[in-house]
Amino acid sequence: MKKLLFLSLMLAIVASCNQSSKPDLKLNDLEYFETQGVNVWVYSNLFTGGFNDEKNSGIEIIHHGVRTVQGGAIRLSNTPEQWDLVPSTPSRTVNKDDNSIEVALRYDQFDFDSRIIVTGKGDEVEIAVYLDKPVPAELEGDAGFNLEFLPSQYWAKTYIMDGKYDRFPRYVASNTVARPNEEKVVQYRGYKTYDDRGTGEFVDPLPLAQGRDIIMAPDAPERMIEIKSADADMMLYDGRVIAQNGWFVLRSLLPAGKTGKVLTWTVKPHAIPGWIREPNIGFSQMGYQPDQPKVAVIELDKKDKVRSTASIYKVDEDGSVSKAFTGNVKEWGPYYKYNYVKFDFSDVKKPGVYYIEYNGVKTNNFIISDDVYGHITDATSDVWIPIHMNHMTVNEGYRIWHGEPFKEGYLQAPVNTNHFDLHSQGPTTDTKFKPLELIPGLNVGGYFDAGDFDIETGSNISVVSNLVNLWESFHPMRDETFVDEDQRYVDLHRPDGIPDVLQYIRHGVLNLLAQAEIIGHMSQTLSNSVLDNYHHLGDAAAITDGLHYDPRLKPYQKSADGKSSGTPDDMWAFTSRNPGSDFNAATMFAAASRALAGFDDNLAARCLKESKRLMKESNELMAQQAARRAANPNFPGGNRRMGNNMATNLQLYVSTREQNYLDEFVNQIWPALDRNVQSSINTALNAVPYLDASYKEKLRPYVEQYKVYLDSLEYDNPYGVPIGLGNWAGSGSVVSYGTTVSFAAEYFPDIIDKSYAYKAVNYLFGCHPYHNYSLVAAVGATRPKSVFYGNNRADFSFIPGNVAPGLLFRHPDHFENYDDWPFLWGQNEGTIAGNTSYLIFGSVFKDLVQ
């Protein structure tokens, strides 16, 4: 009886909602369906095919400000994984006359075409699938229409399927079936996302529910959606049973042998009548210094009325609260989806604890204090960076972050290999090693790139360059990490008498120098050989079995001496030579030789030797390429821009004081600044401490040009910093901007003042679109992001000191950053190069403002 009463109550709620006003979903000028509280996008964002199932594509729904639905497409599996095939989009046609969008989809691999027509009809959209030819026989029972729902927004909420109710599970506990491998639709480039352990079978989830009518989240009006299928059953799956980043999937199979209109769904996202998005009050969760500019940027629904004032409240020592300041709100104007106003409270200078109130919305607290920025780099330096040391066991207190990975070393990648992480090995190895031969000595030093465990050579070059820049600019003596390269052991929060940065430089150099000396040049990457361990989460030491691969053994069999196995899980070195990468390495080695001098003189000498050799050989290779290009415009790579070695010449000059390097740098830097001040000004500023006063004076007019660009950002967006609009969010651009303006303010304070640098920290620490959480994990902020993409992402947690990419722009007008779903790397994945860049920014910023 209680179940019947509950069902009756849910249906009554739905009926009540259905009887309320029905705002129409109409196509707007940005070519998506819109009503207040609901946006339905139809292929505003396309599947790219690079990393395939990005969860950022297809038919998407932004439901009361949050993108909760995506992936509406013809897919070939019940719960698509990241490397499952995705359709291309040959055409997209918007028809405003009949309020519809038609999209053509195609799988070239199967010569399979389909069309999806989405039509706005009152408060719902109709999704119709058309086939001009029947589903190919090999895809019968596999091809279907899928729509995916964000688990974190639906778990613990109810659903009703054909009158039967249940609840979305918080953690996956779904039924599965094992099927023969030959029934598995081919995945990206023929790779497999799973290890069948010799069974010859793959796992396929079974549906949670099945029917023709589903009401999702009737108990949560902001997430309620009703979907009906006229032609086929819908099946609800939990994609997390296959992969932790899976979503809830609603799916109908396409019928075999039919053409024309073969499937029709109606989707009704509930719009709360009169809904207005709550203001997002952007401010620095870290706090403010007493005398710095203090400007909150308030993001408003375009239908929201702008209030004339906002207030600052002070939390006094006895716990009481008093109003400290009320000021005017100044309208900035529209920026993509929302309207923006600014609230300047710079007059509030007394140290203490405060919060902001605007139109009844109160922020969490922040601090005003002279030393509020004193620890902004500590977690990154003390925790995040050493955790990402490869080929080491890393311990913190009672916890092992990871054991020693890849004891078996790295094999030469086979020729003509296209890797799943967008690397490739060309027609030759460019080394003395044969395909799948062990390259000895590479399993030393280096850093995990990001949420995966490969050594991206370009990123590791940047890491060492960043750390050398940090050391030479500020000589940080912080010592909170025990590093023993002989024991291959790291212990966090344990001083060992050596500045951490020097040990971090040495650790990065050890791997890169091994590449240069053993391979003869820089690799592209040291990465996984099989896809089923590339997406591994948790302990890096568990990715491989630690034993050398012996093809003479059976799969998973170990040799009698315990030193090898028949498991082909060894990491590969991709060694196709790139002169541009060698140039970057030459720059890094030149700089590292200085930092290591007096600390590890042998390593320093080897670095300088390899820097000179790589630069000489790279120049020769680039000249050969130029000659071939001149003789044959179709020469492979002929359209590739030649590397710019002005930074290398600068570093070699500083290391050797040889005049020819300085001459080359000077010949290159001024034309580069003339071409583009923004892209070259940071390199130009790096030279200021090493050159004479005339160089600095000649640089002055370029700094003035740069200031014009900085000021233009105030009109570009309400935050006054460069905001990236690509498929990787823009924190890196803000960090780079902050570093450059901070150095410029130190060298040219009469042109560039501190206010530009403050804008960068404000953005990173909470004054940005979508929400106001700090984008830096666990760094003194009242409300830092609590969920990041890392090797611990399945735990819905963070590694302290991580810097998120941040606010990802979704075309045509939506910024987002999930803090309850870590698996979108473009929003939440910190990288080793990016986080060491943040160390430089934080250090120069502290030096500037303290």
BAPA-44260 format. One line per 10 residues: number of its first residue (from 1); their letters; for each residue x, y, z of C-alpha. Coordinates in steps of 0.25 Angstrom, whole numbers, plus 2048, in hexadecimal, padded with zeros to 3 digits. Layout:
N
NUM) A) X Y Z | ...
END
This chain:
850
1) MKKLLFLSLM) 800 800 800 | 80B 80A 803 | 812 807 7F6 | 804 80A 7EF | 803 817 7F7 | 811 81B 7F3 | 80E 819 7E4 | 801 820 7E5 | 808 82C 7EB | 813 82C 7E1
11) LAIVASCNQS) 809 82B 7D5 | 801 837 7DC | 80E 83F 7DC | 810 83C 7CE | 802 83F 7CA | 802 84C 7D2 | 80F 851 7CA | 809 84D 7BD | 7FD 856 7C0 | 806 862 7C3
21) SKPDLKLNDL) 809 86C 7B8 | 810 865 7AC | 81B 86E 7A6 | 81F 86B 798 | 82D 866 794 | 830 86F 789 | 83C 870 780 | 844 87D 784 | 84F 885 77C | 85A 87B 781
31) EYFETQGVNV) 853 870 77B | 84E 868 787 | 840 866 78D | 83E 86F 799 | 834 872 7A4 | 837 878 7B2 | 83E 86D 7B9 | 840 864 7AE | 84A 864 7A2 | 84A 858 798
41) WVYSNLFTGG) 856 858 78F | 856 84F 783 | 865 84D 77E | 869 85B 782 | 876 853 786 | 87A 847 77E | 881 83A 781 | 890 83C 77D | 895 82E 77C | 8A2 831 783
51) FNDEKNSGIE) 89E 82C 790 | 890 828 78B | 886 827 796 | 889 834 79D | 87B 836 7A3 | 87B 844 79D | 873 842 790 | 867 83E 789 | 859 842 78E | 85B 849 79C
61) IIHHGVRTVQ) 852 84F 7A6 | 856 85A 7AF | 84B 859 7BA | 84A 864 7C4 | 858 869 7C1 | 85F 85B 7C2 | 862 852 7B5 | 85C 845 7BA | 859 83E 7AD | 862 83B 7A1
71) GGAIRLSNTP) 866 831 796 | 859 830 78F | 85E 828 783 | 85E 81B 77C | 868 813 784 | 86C 804 782 | 86C 800 791 | 863 800 79D | 86D 809 7A5 | 877 80F 79C
81) EQWDLVPSTP) 885 811 7A1 | 890 81B 79E | 896 814 793 | 889 80E 78D | 886 813 77F | 87F 820 77D | 877 824 770 | 87C 830 768 | 873 83B 764 | 872 83E 755
91) SRTVNKDDNS) 868 848 756 | 85F 850 760 | 853 858 75B | 84B 862 763 | 83D 864 75F | 837 870 767 | 82A 86F 75F | 826 862 765 | 82E 864 771 | 837 858 76E
101) IEVALRYDQF) 846 854 76D | 84A 848 764 | 857 841 766 | 85E 837 75D | 866 82C 764 | 870 822 75D | 878 817 761 | 883 815 756 | 887 808 75B | 87A 802 758
111) DFDSRIIVTG) 875 80B 74D | 869 80E 756 | 861 81B 755 | 856 820 75E | 84F 82D 760 | 849 833 76D | 83F 83E 76C | 83C 845 779 | 82F 84E 779 | 82A 857 784
121) KGDEVEIAVY) 81C 854 787 | 816 85D 792 | 81E 859 79F | 824 84D 799 | 82D 849 78E | 82B 83D 785 | 837 835 781 | 835 82D 774 | 83F 824 76E | 83F 821 75F
131) LDKPVPAELE) 846 817 756 | 847 817 747 | 84D 809 748 | 84B 7FE 752 | 854 7FC 75E | 860 7F4 758 | 85F 7E6 75C | 86B 7E6 764 | 865 7F1 76D | 858 7EB 76F
141) GDAGFNLEFL) 855 7EA 77E | 861 7F4 781 | 85D 801 77A | 853 809 782 | 850 817 786 | 856 81B 794 | 854 827 79D | 85D 828 7A9 | 85A 82F 7B7 | 864 834 7C1
151) PSQYWAKTYI) 865 82A 7CC | 868 834 7D7 | 85C 83C 7D4 | 853 830 7D4 | 858 826 7DE | 84F 824 7EB | 843 82A 7E3 | 838 822 7DE | 833 81E 7D0 | 826 818 7CC
161) MDGKYDRFPR) 826 80E 7C0 | 818 80A 7BB | 812 80C 7C8 | 81D 805 7D0 | 826 80D 7D9 | 834 80C 7DD | 840 814 7E1 | 84D 818 7DA | 858 811 7E1 | 863 819 7E8
171) YVASNTVARP) 86E 80F 7E4 | 86D 805 7D9 | 867 7F7 7DC | 861 7F3 7CF | 860 7E5 7C9 | 869 7E1 7BE | 86B 7D6 7B4 | 877 7D0 7AD | 877 7D0 79E | 881 7CA 794
181) NEEKVVQYRG) 88B 7D4 78F | 887 7D2 780 | 87A 7D9 784 | 881 7E5 789 | 880 7F1 77F | 88E 7F5 77B | 894 801 783 | 89D 80C 780 | 8A8 808 776 | 8A5 7FA 77A
191) YKTYDDRGTG) 8AA 7FC 789 | 8A3 7F5 794 | 89F 7FC 7A1 | 89E 7F0 7A9 | 8A7 7E4 7AD | 89F 7D7 7AB | 8AA 7CF 7B3 | 8AA 7C4 7A9 | 89B 7C2 7A9 | 897 7C6 79B
201) EFVDPLPLAQ) 88C 7CE 7A1 | 888 7DC 7A4 | 87E 7E2 7AE | 871 7E8 7AA | 867 7EF 7B4 | 859 7EB 7B5 | 84E 7F5 7B6 | 849 7FB 7C4 | 83B 7FC 7BE | 834 7FB 7B1
211) GRDIIMAPDA) 827 802 7AB | 821 80C 7A2 | 81F 818 7AC | 829 81D 7B7 | 828 828 7C0 | 835 82C 7C6 | 837 833 7D3 | 828 836 7D6 | 82D 839 7E4 | 837 844 7DF
221) PERMIEIKSA) 82F 84E 7D6 | 83C 855 7D1 | 841 847 7CC | 833 841 7C8 | 832 83C 7B9 | 828 833 7B3 | 82B 82B 7A7 | 822 823 79E | 825 819 793 | 81A 816 788
231) DADMMLYDGR) 821 80B 781 | 82A 803 78A | 82E 800 798 | 837 809 79F | 842 802 7A8 | 849 80A 7B4 | 857 806 7B6 | 862 80A 7C0 | 86E 80C 7B8 | 877 80C 7C5
241) VIAQNGWFVL) 877 7FD 7C5 | 881 7FD 7B9 | 888 80A 7BC | 888 813 7C8 | 886 81F 7BF | 879 819 7B9 | 86C 820 7BA | 85E 81B 7BB | 859 817 7AD | 84B 817 7A7
251) RSLLPAGKTG) 84B 80F 79A | 842 809 790 | 847 7FF 785 | 845 803 777 | 83C 7F8 770 | 842 7EF 766 | 83E 7EF 757 | 836 7FC 758 | 838 80A 751 | 832 817 752
261) KVLTWTVKPH) 82E 81D 760 | 832 811 769 | 832 817 777 | 82B 822 77E | 82D 828 78C | 826 834 793 | 82F 83A 79D | 828 844 7A7 | 832 84B 7B0 | 82A 851 7BC
271) AIPGWIREPN) 82C 860 7BD | 829 866 7CA | 820 872 7C8 | 826 87F 7CA | 834 879 7CD | 83F 883 7CE | 84E 87E 7D0 | 853 882 7DE | 85E 88D 7DC | 86C 887 7DC
281) IGFSQMGYQP) 875 891 7E4 | 883 890 7DF | 88D 893 7E9 | 89B 88E 7EF | 899 882 7F8 | 8A7 885 7FC | 8A4 893 801 | 8AB 8A0 7FF | 8B6 8A9 804 | 8B1 8B6 80B
291) DQPKVAVIEL) 8B6 8BF 800 | 8B3 8B7 7F3 | 8A8 8BA 7EA | 89B 8B1 7EE | 891 8B0 7E3 | 886 8A5 7E3 | 881 8A1 7D5 | 872 89C 7D7 | 86C 893 7CC | 85D 895 7CA
301) DKKDKVRSTA) 852 88E 7C2 | 84F 897 7B7 | 840 898 7BC | 845 89C 7CA | 844 8AA 7CE | 851 8B2 7D2 | 851 8B6 7E0 | 857 8C4 7E3 | 860 8C0 7EE | 867 8B5 7F5
311) SIYKVDEDGS) 86D 8B4 803 | 879 8AF 80B | 877 8A8 819 | 882 8A7 823 | 882 89B 82D | 887 8A0 83A | 890 899 844 | 884 896 84D | 87D 88F 841 | 873 89B 83F
321) VSKAFTGNVK) 871 8A0 831 | 870 8AF 82D | 86F 8B6 820 | 87C 8BC 81C | 87A 8C2 80E | 86F 8C5 804 | 872 8C9 7F6 | 86C 8CB 7E8 | 86C 8C0 7DE | 871 8C4 7D0
331) EWGPYYKYNY) 86B 8BC 7C4 | 876 8B7 7BB | 86C 8B0 7B1 | 869 8A3 7AA | 874 899 7A8 | 86F 88C 7A1 | 863 886 7A9 | 863 890 7B5 | 863 89E 7B9 | 86E 8A4 7C2
341) VKFDFSDVKK) 86F 8AE 7CC | 87B 8B3 7D5 | 87C 8B6 7E3 | 888 8BE 7E8 | 88B 8BD 7F7 | 89A 8C1 7F6 | 897 8CB 802 | 895 8BF 80B | 8A3 8BE 811 | 8A3 8BA 81F
351) PGVYYIEYNG) 8A8 8AC 821 | 89E 8A2 825 | 893 898 820 | 889 89C 817 | 87E 898 80D | 876 89E 802 | 867 8A0 801 | 860 8A3 7F4 | 850 8A2 7F2 | 84F 899 7FE
361) VKTNNFIISD) 85A 88F 7F9 | 866 88E 803 | 874 889 7FF | 87C 881 809 | 887 888 810 | 894 88E 80C | 8A0 894 813 | 8A7 8A2 812 | 8B5 8A1 817 | 8C3 8A5 813
371) DVYGHITDAT) 8C8 897 811 | 8BC 891 80B | 8C4 88C 7FF | 8CF 886 807 | 8CC 877 804 | 8C6 877 7F6 | 8D1 86E 7F0 | 8D4 865 7FC | 8CA 85A 7F9 | 8CE 859 7EB
381) SDVWIPIHMN) 8DD 859 7EE | 8DC 850 7FB | 8D2 846 7F6 | 8CD 846 7E8 | 8DA 847 7E1 | 8E1 83C 7E9 | 8D5 833 7E8 | 8D7 833 7D9 | 8E6 82E 7D9 | 8E7 822 7D0
391) HMTVNEGYRI) 8F0 816 7D3 | 8EF 819 7E2 | 8E7 814 7EE | 8E0 820 7F4 | 8DB 820 802 | 8D3 82A 80B | 8D1 826 819 | 8C9 81A 81A | 8C6 81A 80B | 8CE 814 7FF
401) WHGEPFKEGY) 8CA 81D 7F3 | 8D0 813 7EA | 8DB 809 7E9 | 8E7 809 7E0 | 8E1 808 7D2 | 8E7 801 7C5 | 8F3 7FA 7CB | 8F3 7F2 7BE | 8F7 7FE 7B6 | 8F2 803 7A8
411) LQAPVNTNHF) 8F2 7FB 79B | 8F5 802 78D | 8E7 805 787 | 8E4 7FD 77A | 8E5 805 76D | 8D9 80A 767 | 8D1 80B 774 | 8C5 814 776 | 8C4 816 785 | 8B6 818 78C
421) DLHSQGPTTD) 8BC 824 793 | 8BE 82B 786 | 8CD 827 785 | 8D3 81F 779 | 8E0 818 776 | 8E4 81A 767 | 8EA 810 75D | 8F7 80F 764 | 8FB 80F 773 | 905 81B 771
431) TKFKPLELIP) 90D 813 77B | 917 807 77B | 90C 7FF 782 | 903 7F5 77B | 8F4 7F5 77D | 8F0 7EF 78B | 8FF 7EF 78F | 901 7F4 79D | 908 801 79E | 910 801 7AB
441) GLNVGGYFDA) 911 80C 7B4 | 904 814 7B2 | 8FD 810 7BF | 903 81B 7C7 | 8FE 829 7CB | 8F3 830 7C4 | 8E4 834 7C7 | 8D7 82F 7C4 | 8D0 838 7BA | 8C2 839 7C1
451) GDFDIETGSN) 8B7 830 7C4 | 8BF 825 7BD | 8CC 81F 7BF | 8D4 822 7B3 | 8E0 82B 7B1 | 8DC 835 7A7 | 8EA 83A 7A3 | 8E6 848 79F | 8DF 84A 7AC | 8EB 845 7B4
461) ISVVSNLVNL) 8F4 84E 7AC | 8EA 859 7B1 | 8EB 854 7BF | 8FA 855 7C0 | 8FA 863 7B9 | 8EF 868 7C3 | 8F7 863 7CF | 904 869 7CA | 8FD 876 7C8 | 8F7 875 7D6
471) WESFHPMRDE) 905 872 7DC | 90C 87D 7D5 | 902 888 7D7 | 8FF 885 7E6 | 908 87A 7EC | 8FD 874 7F4 | 904 86C 800 | 8F7 865 804 | 8FA 857 808 | 8EE 84E 80B
481) TFVDEDQRYV) 8F1 842 803 | 8FB 837 804 | 900 832 7F7 | 90A 826 7F6 | 90D 822 7E7 | 915 816 7EB | 90A 810 7F4 | 900 815 7EA | 8F7 81B 7F6 | 8F0 828 7F9
491) DLHRPDGIPD) 8EA 82B 806 | 8E1 838 807 | 8E2 842 812 | 8F0 83D 816 | 8FC 846 814 | 909 841 810 | 912 84D 810 | 911 850 801 | 908 85A 7FA | 8FC 853 7F4
501) VLQYIRHGVL) 8FD 85A 7E7 | 90B 856 7E4 | 907 847 7E6 | 8FB 849 7DD | 904 84E 7D2 | 90E 843 7D4 | 902 839 7D3 | 8FD 83E 7C6 | 90B 840 7C0 | 90E 831 7C3
511) NLLAQAEIIG) 904 82C 7B9 | 905 836 7AF | 914 835 7AF | 913 826 7AE | 90B 828 7A1 | 915 831 79B | 921 828 79E | 91B 81A 79C | 911 81D 791 | 919 828 78B
521) HMSQTLSNSV) 90E 832 78B | 901 835 792 | 8F6 82B 791 | 8E7 82F 78E | 8E2 828 79B | 8E5 81C 7A4 | 8D7 816 7A4 | 8CE 80A 7A5 | 8CE 7FF 79B | 8C0 7FB 79E
531) LDNYHHLGDA) 8B3 803 79F | 8AE 7FB 7AB | 8B8 800 7B4 | 8BA 80E 7AF | 8AC 812 7B5 | 8B1 80B 7C2 | 8AD 812 7CF | 8B4 811 7DD | 8C2 80C 7DF | 8CC 80E 7D3
541) AAITDGLHYD) 8D4 802 7D8 | 8C8 7F9 7D5 | 8C7 7FD 7C6 | 8D1 7F2 7C2 | 8D6 7E6 7C8 | 8E4 7EB 7C9 | 8E9 7E0 7C1 | 8F0 7E0 7B3 | 8E7 7DB 7A8 | 8EB 7CE 7A2
551) PRLKPYQKSA) 8E2 7CA 796 | 8E7 7BC 797 | 8DE 7BA 7A3 | 8CF 7B9 7A4 | 8C7 7C5 7A7 | 8C7 7C8 7B6 | 8D2 7BC 7B8 | 8DE 7C0 7C0 | 8EC 7BA 7BE | 8F3 7B0 7C7
561) DGKSSGTPDD) 8FD 7BB 7CC | 8F1 7C5 7CF | 8F8 7D0 7C6 | 8EF 7D0 7BA | 8E0 7CC 7B6 | 8D8 7CA 7AA | 8CF 7D7 7AD | 8D2 7E1 7A2 | 8D0 7ED 7AC | 8DE 7F3 7AB
571) MWAFTSRNPG) 8DE 802 7A9 | 8E3 807 79B | 8ED 812 797 | 8E8 81A 78B | 8F5 81F 785 | 8F2 826 777 | 8FB 831 777 | 8F6 840 777 | 900 84B 776 | 8F7 855 77D
581) SDFNAATMFA) 8F6 84C 789 | 905 84B 789 | 906 85A 789 | 8FD 85B 795 | 906 851 79C | 912 858 798 | 90C 865 79F | 908 85D 7AB | 916 856 7AD | 91D 863 7AC
591) AASRALAGFD) 915 869 7B7 | 916 85C 7BF | 925 85C 7BE | 925 869 7C6 | 91C 865 7D1 | 923 857 7D3 | 931 85D 7D4 | 936 85C 7E2 | 92B 852 7E5 | 92D 847 7DB
601) DNLAARCLKE) 939 84B 7D3 | 93A 83F 7CB | 92B 840 7C7 | 92D 84F 7C4 | 939 84C 7BA | 931 841 7B3 | 925 84B 7B1 | 92E 856 7AB | 935 84C 7A2 | 927 846 79D
611) SKRLMKESNE) 922 854 79B | 92D 858 791 | 92C 84B 78A | 91C 84B 788 | 91C 85A 784 | 927 857 779 | 920 84B 774 | 913 851 774 | 918 85D 76C | 91D 853 762
621) LMAQQAARRA) 910 84B 761 | 908 857 760 | 911 85C 755 | 90F 84F 74E | 900 84F 74F | 900 85D 749 | 908 859 73D | 8FF 84D 73B | 8F3 856 73C | 8F9 860 732
631) ANPNFPGGNR) 8FB 855 728 | 8ED 84E 72B | 8E2 856 731 | 8DB 849 734 | 8E6 844 73D | 8E0 83E 74A | 8DF 849 755 | 8E2 853 74A | 8D7 85C 750 | 8DD 85B 75E
641) RMGNNMATNL) 8E2 868 763 | 8F1 868 766 | 8F5 868 775 | 8F9 875 77B | 906 873 783 | 907 881 789 | 904 87C 797 | 90F 871 795 | 919 87C 791 | 916 884 79D
651) QLYVSTREQN) 917 878 7A7 | 924 874 7A0 | 92A 882 7A1 | 926 883 7B0 | 92D 875 7B2 | 939 877 7AA | 93A 886 7A8 | 93F 884 79A | 93C 890 791 | 937 888 785
661) YLDEFVNQIW) 92A 883 78D | 927 892 791 | 929 897 783 | 91F 88C 77E | 915 890 789 | 915 89E 787 | 914 89C 778 | 907 894 77A | 900 89B 786 | 8FD 8A8 780
671) PALDRNVQSS) 8F7 8A3 773 | 8EF 899 77B | 8E9 8A5 784 | 8E6 8AD 777 | 8DE 8A1 772 | 8D6 89E 77F | 8D9 8A5 78C | 8D0 89C 795 | 8D7 88F 790 | 8E5 894 792
681) INTALNAVPY) 8E5 89E 79E | 8E7 893 7A8 | 8F4 88E 7A2 | 8F8 89C 7A0 | 8F6 89F 7AF | 8FE 892 7B3 | 90A 899 7AD | 909 8A6 7B5 | 912 8A1 7C1 | 91D 89C 7B8
691) LDASYKEKLR) 91E 8A7 7AE | 922 8B6 7AF | 91A 8C3 7B2 | 919 8C6 7A3 | 912 8B9 7A0 | 908 8BC 7AB | 906 8CA 7A5 | 904 8C5 797 | 8F9 8BB 79D | 8F1 8C6 7A3
701) PYVEQYKVYL) 8E8 8CA 797 | 8E5 8BB 795 | 8E0 8BB 7A4 | 8D8 8C7 7A1 | 8D1 8C0 795 | 8CF 8B4 79E | 8C8 8BD 7A8 | 8BE 8C1 79D | 8BB 8B2 79B | 8B9 8B1 7AA
711) DSLEYDNPYG) 8AF 8BC 7AB | 8A7 8B7 79F | 8A4 8AB 7A8 | 89B 8B3 7B0 | 892 8B5 7A4 | 893 8A6 7A0 | 88D 8A0 7AC | 889 8A5 7BA | 895 89E 7C1 | 89F 8A6 7B9
721) VPIGLGNWAG) 8A8 899 7B7 | 8AA 891 7AA | 89F 886 7AB | 8A1 87A 7A1 | 896 875 799 | 89C 868 794 | 899 859 798 | 8A3 85B 7A4 | 89F 865 7AE | 8A7 872 7B0
731) SGSVVSYGTT) 8AE 872 7BE | 8BB 870 7B7 | 8B9 87D 7AF | 8B6 884 7BB | 8C2 87F 7C3 | 8CB 882 7B7 | 8C5 890 7B6 | 8C7 892 7C5 | 8D6 88E 7C4 | 8D9 897 7B9
741) VSFAAEYFPD) 8D2 8A3 7BF | 8D8 8A1 7CD | 8E6 8A1 7C7 | 8E3 8AD 7BE | 8DE 8B4 7CB | 8EB 8B1 7D2 | 8F4 8B6 7C6 | 8EB 8C1 7C1 | 8E2 8C6 7CD | 8E0 8D3 7C6
751) IIDKSYAYKA) 8D8 8CC 7BB | 8D2 8C0 7C1 | 8CD 8C0 7CF | 8C9 8B5 7D8 | 8BA 8B6 7D5 | 8BC 8AD 7C9 | 8C2 8A2 7D2 | 8B7 8A3 7DC | 8AD 8A0 7D1 | 8B4 893 7CE
761) VNYLFGCHPY) 8B3 88E 7DD | 8A5 893 7DE | 8A1 88B 7D2 | 8A8 87E 7D7 | 8A3 87F 7E5 | 894 881 7E2 | 891 88D 7DA | 88D 886 7CD | 881 881 7C6 | 877 876 7C9
771) HNYSLVAAVG) 87B 875 7D8 | 884 87C 7E2 | 88D 870 7E7 | 89C 871 7E7 | 8A2 86A 7DB | 8AE 866 7E4 | 8AC 85A 7ED | 8AD 85C 7FC | 8B5 868 7FC | 8B0 871 808
781) ATRPKSVFYG) 8A3 874 800 | 896 874 808 | 88F 86C 7FC | 899 865 7F3 | 894 85B 7E9 | 893 84E 7EF | 893 845 7E3 | 89E 844 7D9 | 8A3 83B 7CD | 8AF 833 7D2
791) NNRADFSFIP) 8B3 825 7D4 | 8AA 826 7E0 | 89E 82B 7D8 | 895 81F 7DB | 896 823 7E9 | 88F 830 7E6 | 89A 837 7EE | 8A7 840 7EB | 8B6 83F 7EC | 8BA 84C 7F4
801) GNVAPGLLFR) 8C0 857 7EC | 8B9 853 7DE | 8B5 85E 7D5 | 8A9 85B 7CD | 8A8 860 7BE | 89B 866 7C3 | 890 86C 7BC | 88E 864 7AF | 886 86C 7A4 | 87B 864 79D
811) HPDHFENYDD) 877 869 790 | 86F 872 78E | 86E 879 79B | 870 871 7A8 | 87C 870 7B2 | 87C 864 7BB | 885 85E 7C6 | 87F 852 7CD | 883 850 7DB | 87B 844 7DD
821) WPFLWGQNEG) 880 83C 7D1 | 88F 83B 7CF | 890 833 7C2 | 890 83F 7B8 | 89F 841 7B6 | 89D 84E 7AF | 897 854 7BC | 89E 84D 7C7 | 8AB 847 7C3 | 8B7 84D 7C9
831) TIAGNTSYLI) 8C4 84B 7C1 | 8D3 84A 7C5 | 8D7 856 7BC | 8CB 85E 7C0 | 8CD 85C 7CF | 8DC 860 7CE | 8D8 86C 7C6 | 8CF 870 7D2 | 8DA 86F 7DB | 8E2 879 7D3
841) FGSVFKDLVQ) 8D5 882 7D3 | 8D3 881 7E2 | 8E1 884 7E5 | 8E3 890 7DC | 8D5 895 7E1 | 8D9 894 7F0 | 8E6 89B 7ED | 8DF 8A6 7E6 | 8D4 8A9 7F0 | 8DB 8A5 7FD
END
